[in-house]
């Protein structure tokens, strides 16, 4: 069995160096001190256990905290990926932002110098005067307007548009685009080519929270077989020709927008390729609100038109009115469903309101149902006129009424059809069916035009109703917007002002219809731009330490001392 000296020599070969002991000193140490030194490693291990447990507990608390962070509200479903950006730059202050001088060249020179993968920030209160459009022709480029205004200096050619996108993965957000038309909302032949946004040969372009007004031509124009265009949560106000035009494009989604006082000449949207090389594939127009005029649309260009969906749109004070017609090639897979027109408060006048109705001809694969005109005055037109079309579906799949299909050739007894005066072509007339729509928020609320001190909240309703926004820095809100108390609107756009920069705000909206039914949205948040002048500090816990008791040293007759790091033991 090893003695004490042998244990030290075998298991602690550097022990003497740490404690400045020689073998002789170790032998001369009292027995009780030797015992303490033998047990010292165990004491150190025991002392470390509470620290390890404490660290483990802290780690567990951090993990539990991470697990209890609320899951963000799912965002609007994207039709394609967002631009991938790694860099943010600001428009130089040396470029005139007062709207007095033309800055087209200066802005384009700066934007051209910015590398791909960049967010280009515009000042929130700026106004830039443009004689020609600004280009966004790179890859993964975001033009972040922050509420800035781009104003046309004049001209009605395509070069006099406000923004042109020709690159890939482009975002155009939070702008106010103002055209120079002297007669907003009025079509002037030959002066129809200055657009709000021209999408030309681009891929995956998103336009959001942007207002386009008073342009000579179209709000948005898509050409050169652009692939992937998403216009949403925006307002197209009084364009001279159309709200949205497709000359050559595919995979386009137009949703949750407001089209206001659009020219009835070319309509809310127009799919009309002017060349046989153009066309439209996969076009969806849904959940939009049309106000100030009829929902007139057209798809009668000179080339391929396929997979067009027009669904769940609302006309606040007009009728459903449109045409899809093309003899060759025949349009393929057209669906017009669940669109509602309300608010025709005066008798139908063809000279004022047009011929009306929806005319559909030469279509292979036509779905047409659920389209309703709920107006005090019934129009004198047939809602749907279907001529020379195949694969017709006029009943919703969820309806208990079976879809009409051709009778099979069998001994089954069928009614003999009555002869018609004109044997060809035969028109199928689809009459509007009155329905009762429950009061609800059909879209939104969404936030736009966020600045350091303000924001705009937009939402859409299934019926006319009042509107107000509750907002504040907590989910208890505490602040109210100016209420809209009339029952004249089924959508609301309310501005919030005097907000604090760099602050998270909670908000929700509420509306009441004439029947007294109130709807309230769930809670949403947004963050104002800029930085808060008064930094917010997290509450700090105060720990009160117990007073430290220091014993009075007692003198000893004999002193044997050992030094271990910063500790000293004396006996």
N, C-alpha and C positions, 0 to 999 in steps of 0.2 A: 504494500500500500504506500502510495506516495505521501511524503510529509508536506508541510506548507511550503517550504522552500522549493521542493521539486515541482509542486503544482504551479507556482509562479513562474519557474524557469521554463516549464513545458508549455503552459497555456498562455502565458503573458510574456513573451520574449522581449517586448519593448516596454514592459511595465516600469522598469527602473528609470528609463529615460523620461517617461511622462511625469513621474513623481519625484524625480531627482533623488532616488534612493540607491544605495548600494546594497549588496547582499548583507553586509554587516549591519547596516541600519535596519534592514528588514528583520534580521534575527533578534536585534535588541528591542524591537517594538513590543509593547505590552500585548498580551494575548487577546484582550478585548478589541484592540485596534486592528489586529490582524483579522479577527472575525468580521469586523465592519467592512474592511477592504474586500474580503472574500464575497460579501453579500452586496457590495456596491453595484455590480452590473445588474443584479436583479432589481435593486431600487430604481436604477435608471430606466429599465424596461417598464416597471410598474408606473413610473411617473409619466412615461410617454403615452400610456394607454388612454387617459382622459383626453389628451390632445388629439389622438387619432380618432376617438369616438366623436369629439366635437367637430373635427373637420368632416367626418363622414356624415354627421347630422346636417352640417351646413350644405354639403353637396346634395343631400337628399332634399333639403328645403328648396334649394335652387331648382332641382329637377321638378319638384312638385309645383313650384311657381311657374315654371315654363309650361307645364301641362295645363295649368288653369288659365292661361292667357286666352281670351275669347277668340274664336275662329272668325276671321273677317267675313263679312257678308259676300256671298258669291257675286262676282261682277257680271255685267252683261256678257252673254256668250259671244265670243269673237269668231268671225268667219275665217280669220287667218291670224298668224302670230303678230304680236306687236313689234315695232322696230326695236332692235337691240342697240342700245346706246351706251357708250363708255366715257363720254365727254360732254361737258356743258359749256357753252360760250354765250356771251351777252352781246347784243347789238351795240356797237360803239356809240358812246354819247356824242361823238363828233358828227354823226349823221343826224340831220335836222329832223326832229320828232314833233315839230309844231304843225306840220301839214301845209307849210307856206311854199317851200321849194321842192322841185322834183328830185327825188332821191333814188330813182330806179337804178341808175348806174352804180351808185355807191352801195346800195343794198346788195345788188347782184355780185359786185366785186367781193364784198365781204363773205357772202354765203358761198361763193365759189372757192374761197380760201379755206373754208372749214372742212376738216377731214370727215370721211364717212364715220357713221356711228356717233353722231353728235346731236345734242339738243341745242337749238338756237333760240335763246330767250329774247322776246321783245318786251320793252317796258310797258307796264300795264296802262299807263295814261297817255301813251304816245299816239300820234297820228302821222302817217307817212303818205306823202303825195306821190303817185306813180303815173308815169306816162306810158309805161309798158310793164308787163307782169314780172314778178320775181320768180326765179327758177328754183325748183327743188328737184335736181336731176341726179343726185347721188344715190347712195345706198344707206339704209338705216339712218335717215335724217328726220328729225322732228322739228317742225316750226311751231314753237309754243308761243301763242300770241298773248296770253295773259290779259285778254281784253283789249289789246291794241287795235287801232283802226288803220286799214289800208284803203286809201281813197283814190279813185281814178281821177286823173287830170283831164280826161276827155278822150273822145275817139270811140269808134264802134267796130273796129277790126279785132281779130282774135289776139293780136299783139297788145291790144288795150285791155286785155283781161287783167285780173289782179294777181292770181297765183297760177303757175303752170307746174305740173308734176310730170316728170318723165323718167324717174328712177325706179328703185325697188325699195319696198318697205318704208313708206313715207307717211308721216303723221302731220296733219294740219289741225291744230287745236286752238280753241278760244280766240277766234278773230272776229272782228267786225269789218266786213268787206262791203264797201259802198261804191256803187257805180256812178256814172255821170249822165244817165238818161234824163233828158228834160221832161219827159212824160212817163214816170215810173208806172209799170204795169200795163203799158200800151205798146203793142207791137208796131214797129215801124219797118216796113219792107226795105231790105237792103241795108238796114242798120241793126243787125241782129247777131253780131259775131263777137262782141265783147262779153266775156263770161266772168262769173265770180271765181270759179276754179276750173281750169282746163286740165283734164287728165289725158295725156297723150302718150301712148305706148308705154305706160307705167304698169308696175306690178305691186299689188297690195298697198293701196292708198286708203288711209282712214281720214275722214273729215268729221270732226266732232265738236259739239258745243260752239258752233260758228253761225253767225248771222250774215246772210248775203242779201243785199237789197239794192234796188234801183239800177240794176245792170241793164244794158241794151239788149243782151241776148239771154242766155240760160244761166240759172244759178250754178249748175254743174254740167259740164259737157264732157262726154267720154268718147275717145276716138283712137284709131290706130291699134285696135284689138288690145286695149288695156285689159289686164287680167287681175281681178280682185279689187273692187271698189266698195267701200263701206261708208255711207253717209248716215249719220245718226245723231239724234238729240240736237238738231240744228234748226234754224229758221230760214226759209227762203221767202223773202218779202218783195213783192211787186217786181219780178223780173219782166223784161220786155217781151220775151218769147216763152220759154218753158222753165219749169222748176228743175227738171233733170232730163237730159237728152242723151241717148245712146246712138252713136253712129257706127262704132265698131268696138264691141267689148263683151266680156264674159265674166261670170261669177260676181254679180253686183247685188248688194243688199242695201236697200233704202228703208230705214225703220225709225219710228219714234221721232219724226220731224213735224214741223208746222209749215205748211205751204199757205201763204197768205196773199190774196189779191193777185193771183197769177193770171196772165193773159189767157183768155178763152180761145185765142187763135190757135195756139199749139198745145195748150193744156198743161196739166200738172207734170206729166212726163210724156215723152215722145220717143218711141223706138222707131227710127226712120233712117236707115242707112241710105245715103245718097249715091252709093256706088255698089256694084254687084260684089265687090271684095269686102264690103262691110257686113254688119249683122249684129245679132244679140243672142247670147246663150246664157242660160241660168240667171235670170233677172227676177228679183223678189222685191215687191213694194208692199210693205205691211205696217200696220199699227201707226199710220200717219194721220194727221189731222189736216183737213182742207177747210179753209175759212175765207170768206169774202167772194167766193165764186163756186161754180159747179166743179165736180170732180171729173173733168174732161181729160181723157188720155187717148193716146193713139199708138198703134203699132201697125203701120202699113207702108213700110219701106220697101226697098227693092232687092232684099237679099234674105238670108236665113234668119228666122226668128223661132227660137225653141226654148221650152221650159221657162215660161213667163208665169209668175204667181202674183196675184193682186188680192190681198187678204186682210180683213179686219181693219179697214180704213174708215174714217169717219168724216162726213161732210157736215159742217155745222150750220150752214145756211145756203144750201144749194141742192143739186140733184146728182145722181149717178149718170154719167154721160161719157161715152167713149166709142171707139171703133178699133177692131182688130180685123184686118182684111189684107190678104195677099194671095193673088192667084197662083203665082209660081215664084219660088217654091212655097208650098203650103206651110203655114205656121204649125208647129208641133208642140203638143203638151202645154195647153194654156189653161190655167185655173183662176177663176174669178169668184171668190167666196167671201161671204160674211161681211160685206161692206154695207155701211149704213149712211143714209143721207137724212139730215134733219134740218128744220128751221126755214123751210120755204114759206115765208110769212105773207107772201102776196100771191095772187092768182098766177098760174102758169101763163107766160107770154112767150110764144116761140120767137118773136122778134127780139126779145131781150134775153131769154134763157136758152135760145138755140132750139134745134130740133129735139134734142134730148134722147134718152135711151142709150142702150149699149148694143151696137151692131157687130155681130160676129159671123165671119164668112170664111169658107175654105180652110177650116181648122181640123187637123187630125189629132184627136185626143183632147176633148174639151170638157172641162169641169166647171159647172155654173150653178151655184145654189147659195141660199142664205143672204142674198143681196136685197136690202129693204130700203124703201123710201118712206120715212115716218114724217110726213109734213102735214100742216093744217090744210093745205091745198093740194089736191091730187094732180100730178102732172098728166097731160093728155098723151103721153107716149107709152110704148111698151118697154118695160125695163130691159128685157133681153130679147133680141131678135137673132135667131141662129139659122144660118143658111148654108147648105152644102158642107156640112161638117160631120165628122165621124167620131165614134167612141164617146158619145155624149153622156155625161153624168149630171143629173139635175137634182140629186138627193144626197144629203150629207150621209157619210158612212155610219154616223151615230144615230141617224133617224130610224124609227121603227118602220117607216115606209120603205118597201124594197125598191132598189134601183131599177128603173125601167130598162128592159132588154128586149131585143127583137124576138117575136114569137117563133118557137121552133117549127120546123116543117113536120107536122104530124097530124093525125086525125082530130086533134084538139079543136073544139069549136071556138072560133073567134069572131068578133064583131066585124061586119063588113064596113070598111072606111067609106065615108061619103066622098063623092067626087068633088074636086076643087076646080074653080074656074081656070086657073093657070097650073098646068101640070108640073112645071119646073121653072125655077127652083122652088122648093117648099120651105117656108119659114116656120120655125118653132118659136112660139111666143111664150115667154116666161113672165108671169105677172108677179108683182111684188106681194109678199105675204106679211101682214102686220105681226109684229112680235113684241113681247115685253122684255125689256132689257133691265136687269137689276143694276142699281146704282153702285158703282165701284170705281176705283182708280185703275184705269186701263194701262197706264204707262207712267213710270216715274215713281216718286219725284227724283229728278236729277239736278245736279249742281253744275253751273257753267259760269264763265266769265269771272273766275275767282281772282281777286286782287288782294292787296295787303289789307284793304279796309272794306271790301264788298264782295258780293256774290249774287248770282241769280238762280232761283229755284223754279223748275218747270215741272208740271204734271198734267196729265190728261184724264178726263172723266168719261164715264159711259153715258152721262146725261148732263144737262145744264145745272150748274150749282155755284155756290159761293166758294171762296177760297181764302185761306190764310196760312201763314207759316209760323210755327212755334220754333224758337231756336235759342241757343245759349251755350255756355261752355261746359254744361253737364247735361245729363239726360233728363234733368228736371226742367230744362229750358229756362223759362222766366222772361223771355222776350217774345214779342209778337210783331209780325209785319203788318202793314196797313191792309185791312181786310177788303176784299172784293165782296160786296153784299148783294149784288144783283144776281139774277139768274139768266144772264145773257151769254154765258160762256161755258163750254165744256172742256176748256183747258185754261191753265193759269200760268203766268210768268211773273214772279214777284222778285223784287230786288231787295237785298239786305245791305245796309250801309252802316257806317260808323263802327266797323268791326276792328278788333285788335290784331295787328300784324303777327304772323307766326303763331297762330293760336288754333287749336282744334275746336270746332263748333259742332254741336249736335243739332239736328233739325228733324222735324216731321211736318206733314201738311194735313189739313183737314178741310173738308168741303161738305156742304149740305144742299140737297136738292129741294125743289118746291114741295115735295111730299113730306119734308121734314126728316128725311133719312140722312144721317151723318156718317161719313167714312173718314177714318184716320189712318195714315200710313204708319209703318214701323219707323224706328229710329235710324237715322243715317248720320254720317259725319263728313266733314271736309276740313281742310287746313288752309288758313289764309297764308298768302305768300309773305316774304320778309321775315324779320326776326323780331321777337318781343323785346322791347326796351328794358323790361323788368324781368330778369330771368326767374323762372319758377324753380324753387328749391324743394326737394323732397323732404318730408319731415324727418328730423334726426332724433333718434332715441338718446336720452340722457341717462347715463349710468352713474349712480352715486356709489363711490367706493367707501368701504368701511375704513375707519381710521386704523393706521398700521401701528401695532404695538411693538416697540423695540425694547427687549429685556436689557436690564443693566448688567454689564459684564461682571463676572465674579472672578477675582484674582485666584490663580492657582499656584501651588508651590512648585510643581514641576511642569514644564511645557515641552511637549513633543508635538510638532506641527507637520502636517502634510499639505502640499499645495496641489490641487486638482483643477486645471484650467483657472477659473476665477473664484473657485472656492478654496477655503483654507480650514483644515481641521486641526485643532490644538487640544492636547490632553495634558 
